[in-house]
Amino acid sequence: MAKLETYRQYIQELLTKYAFKPAYGDVEVETIFDTQRDHYQILNVGWDKKNRVYGCSMHLDIKGGKIWIQFKATEVEIAQELVEMGVPKQDIVVGLHSPFMRQFTEFAVS
């Protein structure tokens, strides 16, 4: 249980670090932390002139005791940052890669 709480804390710290308002438009940045079901996201909502802005820039889950990187619309190396925080590579799944491609990474397959 201590590991799960630690992973929740690490994910929340990481997403909070990258949840900054863009320099354009009237856009709110929301951090969504569902600690009951272990879903974590950064969501951008608002307007840039006449264009609607709505989308997830990062999405991480905890499943089976591992951190799953489900999506990232950024150049940030989330997996490496998690390792630097103390998460073992075998507890990180780069879920945005296909199951076949995961075997070629240094992280967990699933």
Sine and cosine of phi, psi and omega as CSV:
sin_phi,cos_phi,sin_psi,cos_psi,sin_omega,cos_omega
0.00,0.00,-0.56,0.83,0.00,-1.00
-0.90,0.44,-0.62,0.79,0.02,-1.00
-0.89,0.46,-0.69,0.72,0.00,-1.00
-0.88,0.48,-0.71,0.70,0.03,-1.00
-0.90,0.44,-0.63,0.78,0.04,-1.00
-0.90,0.44,-0.70,0.72,0.02,-1.00
-0.90,0.44,-0.64,0.77,0.06,-1.00
-0.86,0.50,-0.70,0.71,-0.01,-1.00
-0.90,0.44,-0.72,0.70,0.00,-1.00
-0.86,0.51,-0.71,0.70,-0.01,-1.00
-0.89,0.45,-0.70,0.72,-0.01,-1.00
-0.90,0.44,-0.64,0.76,0.05,-1.00
-0.89,0.46,-0.70,0.71,-0.03,-1.00
-0.90,0.43,-0.74,0.68,-0.02,-1.00
-0.93,0.38,-0.60,0.80,0.06,-1.00
-0.89,0.47,-0.62,0.78,0.02,-1.00
-0.87,0.50,-0.60,0.80,-0.08,-1.00
-0.97,-0.22,0.14,0.99,0.00,-1.00
-1.00,-0.04,0.94,0.35,0.00,-1.00
-0.93,-0.38,0.52,-0.85,-0.04,-1.00
-0.92,0.38,0.74,-0.68,0.05,-1.00
-0.92,0.39,0.35,-0.93,-0.04,-1.00
-0.97,0.25,-0.14,0.99,-0.05,-1.00
-0.92,-0.40,0.41,-0.91,0.18,-0.98
0.89,0.46,-0.06,-1.00,0.06,-1.00
-0.97,-0.26,0.99,0.16,-0.14,-0.99
-0.87,-0.48,0.78,-0.63,0.11,-0.99
-1.00,-0.08,0.59,-0.81,0.05,-1.00
-0.92,-0.39,0.85,-0.52,-0.04,-1.00
-0.93,-0.37,0.73,-0.69,0.18,-0.98
-0.99,-0.16,0.79,-0.61,-0.03,-1.00
-0.91,-0.41,0.90,-0.43,-0.03,-1.00
-0.87,-0.49,0.99,-0.15,0.06,-1.00
-0.99,-0.11,1.00,0.02,-0.07,-1.00
-0.98,0.20,-0.19,0.98,0.07,-1.00
-0.97,0.24,-0.68,0.74,-0.05,-1.00
-0.95,-0.32,-0.02,1.00,0.04,-1.00
0.86,0.51,0.80,0.60,0.14,-0.99
-0.88,-0.48,0.72,-0.69,-0.09,-1.00
-0.67,-0.74,0.76,-0.65,-0.06,-1.00
-0.58,-0.82,0.38,-0.93,0.27,-0.96
-0.93,-0.37,0.80,-0.60,-0.05,-1.00
-0.83,-0.56,0.74,-0.67,0.06,-1.00
-0.97,-0.25,0.78,-0.62,-0.06,-1.00
-0.67,-0.74,0.76,-0.65,0.07,-1.00
0.41,-0.91,-0.52,-0.86,-0.08,-1.00
-0.68,-0.73,0.59,-0.80,0.17,-0.98
-0.84,-0.54,0.99,-0.16,-0.16,-0.99
0.85,0.53,-0.90,-0.44,-0.02,-1.00
-0.99,-0.14,0.12,0.99,-0.06,-1.00
-0.97,-0.23,0.75,-0.66,0.05,-1.00
-0.95,0.30,0.71,-0.70,0.09,-1.00
-0.92,-0.40,0.86,-0.51,0.05,-1.00
-0.40,-0.92,0.86,-0.50,0.04,-1.00
0.08,-1.00,0.36,-0.93,0.01,-1.00
-1.00,-0.01,0.76,-0.65,0.06,-1.00
-0.98,-0.21,-0.39,0.92,0.10,-1.00
-0.53,-0.85,0.62,-0.79,0.03,-1.00
-0.58,-0.82,0.86,-0.51,0.07,-1.00
-0.80,-0.60,0.54,-0.84,0.08,-1.00
-0.77,-0.64,0.33,-0.94,0.22,-0.98
-0.91,-0.42,0.87,-0.49,0.00,-1.00
-0.69,-0.72,0.76,-0.65,0.04,-1.00
0.85,0.52,0.52,0.85,0.03,-1.00
0.98,0.19,0.15,0.99,0.00,-1.00
-0.85,-0.53,0.47,-0.88,0.07,-1.00
-1.00,0.02,0.83,-0.55,0.02,-1.00
-0.97,-0.25,0.84,-0.54,0.12,-0.99
-1.00,0.02,0.97,-0.22,-0.11,-0.99
-1.00,0.07,-0.54,0.84,-0.05,-1.00
-0.28,-0.96,0.57,-0.82,0.16,-0.99
-0.47,-0.88,0.80,-0.60,0.03,-1.00
-0.96,-0.29,0.79,0.61,-0.08,-1.00
-0.41,-0.91,0.29,-0.96,0.04,-1.00
-1.00,0.08,-0.04,1.00,-0.02,-1.00
-0.87,0.49,0.74,-0.67,0.05,-1.00
-1.00,0.04,0.99,0.15,-0.08,-1.00
-0.86,0.52,-0.71,0.71,-0.04,-1.00
-0.86,0.52,-0.71,0.71,-0.01,-1.00
-0.91,0.42,-0.62,0.79,0.04,-1.00
-0.90,0.43,-0.61,0.79,0.06,-1.00
-0.90,0.44,-0.65,0.76,0.05,-1.00
-0.88,0.48,-0.70,0.71,0.01,-1.00
-0.90,0.44,-0.43,0.90,0.05,-1.00
-0.98,0.18,-0.25,0.97,0.04,-1.00
0.87,-0.49,0.09,1.00,0.01,-1.00
-0.99,0.13,0.81,-0.58,0.05,-1.00
-0.91,0.42,0.57,-0.82,-0.02,-1.00
-0.84,0.54,-0.53,0.85,-0.01,-1.00
-0.95,0.31,-0.12,0.99,0.06,-1.00
-0.96,-0.27,0.22,0.98,0.02,-1.00
-0.85,-0.53,0.82,-0.58,0.05,-1.00
-0.91,-0.41,0.83,-0.56,0.06,-1.00
-1.00,0.05,0.99,0.14,-0.11,-0.99
-0.93,0.38,-0.22,0.98,0.05,-1.00
-0.98,0.20,-0.16,0.99,0.16,-0.99
-1.00,-0.02,0.50,-0.87,0.06,-1.00
-0.90,0.43,0.43,-0.90,0.03,-1.00
-0.80,0.60,-0.61,0.79,0.02,-1.00
-0.90,0.44,-0.68,0.73,-0.07,-1.00
-0.96,0.29,-0.42,0.91,-0.03,-1.00
-0.87,0.49,-0.48,0.88,-0.02,-1.00
-0.91,0.42,-0.31,0.95,-0.03,-1.00
-1.00,-0.09,0.04,1.00,0.06,-1.00
-0.99,-0.13,0.16,-0.99,0.03,-1.00
-1.00,0.01,0.13,0.99,-0.05,-1.00
-0.95,-0.31,0.03,-1.00,-0.06,-1.00
-0.91,0.42,0.51,-0.86,0.03,-1.00
-0.98,0.18,-0.67,0.74,0.10,-1.00
-0.17,-0.99,0.00,0.00,0.00,0.00
